[in-house]
Amino acid sequence: MSFRIGQGWDNHRIVTGRPLILGGITIPSDFGLDGHSDADVASHAITDAIIGAIAAGDIGMHFPDTDPRWKGAGSLQFLKHAVQLAAEAGYTIGNVDSTIILERPKLKDFRLAIRESLAATMDIAVEQVSVKFKTAEKVGPVGEGRSAESQAVVLLVKA
């Protein structure tokens, strides 16, 4: 196959006392996300999309939350691993389209920094990475400010 498409999704509860990290960027906030690693929902969703595109399982199979090695780990290393798996399978990243869903804080001022961080980690051009921000319009756990989530779609191209 010349192309493969993967879809990823992740969510984490909002907690106090942790940094809010999205796409490898620490966002000024009075809360963070709960998780075994740094709980970077954006990086997790993109990682899962890449792993899914090559039919290599999911992020939990590669980085189980029962493994103490990943306690507090930076999620960009998970993303880098997924890109390496794709390369070993003979694919490069064509493009990434991702959405972060969070009621607050407003993220528009961090869009370029997040895109640059993700692009550098995947060793692709910033123009190949789209990051969108949405709220949940006060509906459900995200809208009620109890969690954050992210979705991603990745196109892989045969190298």
ZAMARGU-4260 file (C-alpha; in steps of 0.2 Angstrom, whole numbers, plus 5000, padded with zeros to 4 digits):
<rodrens>
0) 5000/5000/5000 | 5006/5017/4996 | 4996/5026/5010 | 4990/5021/5027 | 4979/5032/5038
5) 4978/5031/5057 | 4966/5038/5070 | 4970/5042/5088 | 4961/5048/5103 | 4966/5051/5121
10) 4958/5059/5137 | 4964/5062/5154 | 4957/5069/5170 | 4961/5087/5176 | 4970/5088/5192
15) 4979/5101/5202 | 4998/5100/5206 | 5003/5095/5189 | 5009/5104/5174 | 4998/5106/5159
20) 5008/5099/5144 | 5001/5098/5126 | 5012/5093/5112 | 5027/5094/5122 | 5024/5112/5127
25) 5021/5117/5145 | 5005/5128/5146 | 5003/5141/5160 | 4988/5134/5170 | 4982/5131/5187
30) 4980/5113/5183 | 4987/5099/5173 | 4982/5082/5168 | 4982/5065/5177 | 4992/5051/5170
35) 5006/5038/5173 | 5017/5048/5161 | 5016/5067/5158 | 4998/5065/5152 | 5001/5074/5136
40) 4984/5070/5127 | 4990/5078/5111 | 5006/5068/5109 | 4996/5052/5115 | 4983/5054/5102
45) 4996/5057/5088 | 5006/5042/5094 | 4991/5031/5094 | 4986/5037/5076 | 5004/5032/5070
50) 5004/5015/5079 | 4987/5012/5072 | 4991/5016/5054 | 5004/5002/5054 | 4993/4990/5063
55) 5005/4989/5078 | 4992/4989/5092 | 4991/5005/5103 | 5001/5016/5114 | 4997/5005/5130
60) 5004/4990/5122 | 5021/4999/5119 | 5021/5010/5135 | 5010/5001/5148 | 5005/5012/5163
65) 5010/4997/5174 | 5028/4999/5169 | 5038/5010/5181 | 5050/5016/5167 | 5036/5027/5160
70) 5031/5035/5177 | 5031/5054/5173 | 5039/5051/5156 | 5039/5064/5143 | 5026/5059/5130
75) 5037/5066/5115 | 5048/5050/5117 | 5032/5039/5114 | 5029/5049/5098 | 5047/5048/5092
80) 5046/5029/5095 | 5030/5028/5085 | 5038/5037/5070 | 5053/5025/5071 | 5041/5010/5070
85) 5032/5018/5055 | 5050/5021/5047 | 5054/5002/5051 | 5038/4997/5042 | 5043/5008/5027
90) 5033/5024/5030 | 5035/5042/5033 | 5023/5055/5040 | 5013/5063/5026 | 5003/5075/5038
95) 4995/5075/5055 | 4978/5084/5059 | 4975/5085/5077 | 4962/5093/5089 | 4964/5097/5107
100) 4947/5098/5116 | 4949/5108/5133 | 4937/5122/5141 | 4952/5132/5147 | 4964/5140/5146
105) 4963/5147/5129 | 4977/5139/5118 | 4978/5150/5102 | 4994/5158/5108 | 5002/5141/5109
110) 4998/5134/5092 | 5014/5138/5083 | 5025/5132/5098 | 5015/5115/5099 | 5016/5113/5080
115) 5035/5116/5080 | 5037/5104/5095 | 5027/5090/5087 | 5035/5093/5070 | 5053/5093/5077
120) 5049/5077/5086 | 5042/5068/5071 | 5056/5076/5060 | 5044/5084/5048 | 5040/5101/5042
125) 5028/5112/5053 | 5017/5114/5037 | 5014/5095/5039 | 5006/5097/5057 | 4989/5105/5060
130) 4984/5108/5078 | 4966/5114/5081 | 4958/5119/5098 | 4940/5117/5103 | 4929/5118/5118
135) 4915/5106/5123 | 4903/5120/5125 | 4901/5115/5143 | 4894/5098/5139 | 4901/5082/5146
140) 4917/5079/5157 | 4927/5090/5146 | 4914/5104/5145 | 4912/5103/5164 | 4931/5106/5166
145) 4934/5088/5173 | 4945/5082/5158 | 4954/5086/5142 | 4954/5075/5126 | 4963/5075/5109
150) 4960/5067/5093 | 4972/5065/5078 | 4972/5058/5061 | 4989/5054/5052 | 4993/5050/5034
155) 5008/5039/5031 | 5016/5038/5014 | 5027/5023/5008 | 5045/5029/5009
</rodrens>
